[in-house]
């Protein structure tokens, strides 16, 4: 699996647009998104195993509710699975929790991005619940993977993004606005 310090792989995938534009129907709801889209921004890229399942919409909706907080941090959110853009669109139309999703849903139908990241489940052949924070230069700064049966905490992704954006040493359980560690001060106290 790719991890911190690795370059996020090049990709070009079809996605269902975020927001109301994503509900306009085939031909109008789709957009191509690549690793070059949203240049200069932090990227939160998270994967779920399958559309029309049980845990996935809870996570996707939670990321959607926090979308403005990510935008406030100059970050974009991309959700992805190995389902097609048509399945994504149908799921959005028929699931109240994700109907108003503000970010795009990427379709990794050939599993190229999932395979390049090393996040395909060996038995099921679908993406694990992987989350990546990618800096504006395209380097992975944080990676987290959950098994198929355990949902993740999008609020933790914001906490880690905040810490990464300080470019300072952040102690355990650090939250935005908290004190960072100053090594020179720690050595003086000793």
C-alpha positions as MATLAB code, in Angstrom:
seq = 'XXXXXXXXXXXXXXXXXXXXXXXXXXXXXXXXXXXXXXXXXXXXXXXXXXXXXXXXXXXXXXXXXXXXXXXXXXXXXXXXXXXXXXXXXXXXXXXXXXXXXXXXXXXXXXXXXXXXXXXXXXXXXXXXXXXXXXXXXXXXXXXXXXXXXXXXXXXXXXXXXXXXXXXXXXXXXXXXXXXXXXXXXXXXXX';
ca = [
       0.000    0.000    0.000;
       1.204    3.513   -0.759;
       1.769    5.580    2.341;
       3.132    8.841    3.723;
       5.798   10.350    1.478;
       4.679    8.499   -1.663;
       3.314   10.376   -4.657;
      -0.404    9.881   -5.125;
      -0.820    7.952   -8.404;
      -1.840    9.660  -11.615;
      -5.483    8.986  -12.445;
      -8.286   10.145  -14.715;
     -11.724    8.886  -13.681;
     -15.320    9.652  -14.519;
     -17.263   10.959  -11.549;
     -20.754   11.989  -10.584;
     -20.564   15.724   -9.926;
     -21.143   16.990   -6.434;
     -24.106   19.189   -5.609;
     -27.333   19.538   -7.595;
     -25.436   19.179  -10.893;
     -24.818   15.559   -9.932;
     -28.536   14.806  -10.112;
     -29.199   16.110  -13.636;
     -28.964   12.657  -15.203;
     -26.602   10.752  -17.534;
     -24.719   13.043  -19.887;
     -25.093   16.030  -17.556;
     -24.181   14.574  -14.178;
     -20.729   13.286  -15.093;
     -17.315   14.935  -15.140;
     -13.769   13.663  -15.613;
     -11.510   14.212  -12.605;
      -7.775   13.610  -12.615;
      -4.866   13.989  -10.252;
      -4.368   17.410  -11.899;
      -7.879   18.620  -11.032;
      -8.037   21.204   -8.255;
      -4.309   21.921   -8.578;
      -2.760   23.653   -5.598;
      -5.304   22.325   -3.103;
      -5.101   19.699   -0.418;
      -7.064   16.595   -1.429;
      -8.975   14.202    0.767;
      -9.509   11.001   -1.225;
     -11.535    8.309    0.463;
     -12.722    4.938   -0.808;
     -15.629    2.734    0.140;
     -16.215   -0.900   -0.903;
     -19.601   -0.852   -2.688;
     -22.564    1.362   -3.398;
     -25.986    0.327   -2.044;
     -24.509   -1.071    1.173;
     -24.983   -0.251    4.843;
     -21.853    1.333    6.360;
     -20.786    3.247    3.242;
     -23.616    5.806    3.126;
     -23.061    6.672    6.801;
     -19.441    7.570    6.045;
     -20.183    9.356    2.774;
     -22.928   11.440    4.408;
     -20.586   12.295    7.313;
     -17.912   13.533    4.893;
     -20.625   15.489    3.067;
     -21.730   17.240    6.269;
     -18.115   18.323    6.857;
     -17.468   19.437    3.270;
     -17.536   23.155    4.129;
     -14.958   22.567    6.873;
     -12.668   20.927    4.313;
     -13.242   23.810    1.889;
     -12.392   26.270    4.683;
      -9.018   24.486    4.889;
      -8.401   24.829    1.134;
      -9.079   21.109    0.646;
     -11.307   19.225   -1.773;
     -12.965   15.899   -1.055;
     -13.176   13.076   -3.577;
     -15.092    9.922   -2.712;
     -14.449    6.763   -4.742;
     -15.377    3.139   -5.161;
     -15.025    0.515   -7.864;
     -18.660    0.971   -8.894;
     -19.519    2.791  -12.148;
     -20.658    6.385  -12.452;
     -24.125    5.055  -13.399;
     -24.357    3.066  -10.165;
     -23.143    6.129   -8.192;
     -25.802    8.306   -9.829;
     -28.571    5.784   -9.185;
     -27.488    5.461   -5.560;
     -27.492    9.248   -5.049;
     -30.947    9.554   -6.583;
     -32.378    6.808   -4.358;
     -30.615    7.423   -1.039;
     -31.773   10.430    0.973;
     -28.554   10.478    3.039;
     -26.332   11.154    0.011;
     -28.725   12.794   -2.462;
     -27.333   16.283   -1.722;
     -23.707   15.170   -1.601;
     -21.499   18.238   -2.227;
     -18.414   16.432   -3.574;
     -17.847   14.145   -6.577;
     -18.096   10.355   -6.487;
     -15.275    8.847   -8.578;
     -15.817    5.612  -10.497;
     -12.708    3.403  -10.400;
     -14.377    0.664  -12.473;
     -11.109   -0.703  -13.877;
      -9.687   -0.725  -10.328;
      -6.549    1.019  -11.607;
      -6.358    3.670   -8.883;
      -7.329    1.235   -6.125;
      -4.691   -1.235   -7.350;
      -2.020    1.474   -7.680;
      -2.722    2.519   -4.089;
      -2.666   -1.110   -2.916;
      -6.087   -0.940   -1.250;
      -8.040   -3.729   -2.970;
      -9.428   -6.338   -0.604;
      -7.794   -9.646   -1.532;
     -10.994  -11.702   -1.210;
     -13.750   -9.314   -2.310;
     -11.794   -7.421   -4.985;
     -13.283   -4.088   -3.879;
     -11.600   -1.079   -2.295;
     -11.008   -1.151    1.426;
     -12.162    1.844    3.497;
      -9.025    3.832    2.741;
      -8.529    7.553    3.309;
      -5.643    9.674    2.019;
      -4.689   13.266    2.725;
      -2.668   14.517   -0.239;
      -0.770   17.814   -0.091;
      -0.892   20.435   -2.884;
       2.273   18.908   -4.427;
       0.585   15.493   -4.793;
       2.387   13.761   -1.924;
       0.489   11.542    0.500;
       0.763   13.050    3.978;
      -1.628   10.694    5.801;
      -3.109    7.294    5.020;
      -5.617    5.237    6.957;
      -7.307    1.952    6.085;
     -10.197    0.175    7.770;
     -11.502   -3.286    6.991;
     -14.769   -3.760    5.140;
     -16.871   -3.970    8.305;
     -15.696   -0.888   10.258;
     -16.588    2.699    9.407;
     -14.148    5.575    9.796;
     -14.320    8.939   11.552;
     -14.285   11.900    9.104;
     -13.829   14.320   12.024;
     -10.429   12.683   12.642;
      -9.489   13.440    9.027;
     -10.157   17.141    9.701;
      -8.103   16.994   12.911;
      -5.158   15.447   11.066;
      -5.478   17.914    8.167;
      -5.389   20.782   10.678;
      -2.257   19.323   12.256;
      -0.549   18.826    8.896;
      -1.341   22.385    7.877;
       0.353   23.814   10.988;
       3.699   22.454    9.728;
       4.611   22.111   13.406;
       4.939   19.289   15.928;
       1.466   18.379   17.195;
       1.151   16.212   20.313;
      -1.245   13.329   20.872;
      -4.906   14.378   20.621;
      -3.927   17.855   19.418;
      -6.802   19.973   18.126;
      -6.801   23.183   16.105;
      -5.929   26.107   18.333;
      -4.054   23.919   20.800;
      -0.405   24.319   21.711;
       2.142   22.718   19.426;
       5.434   21.344   20.681;
       8.503   23.591   20.621;
      11.609   21.369   20.922;
      13.874   24.256   21.962;
      11.572   25.048   24.891;
      11.427   21.381   25.908;
      15.234   21.124   26.018;
      15.539   24.359   28.013;
      13.119   23.026   30.629;
      15.239   19.899   31.091;
];
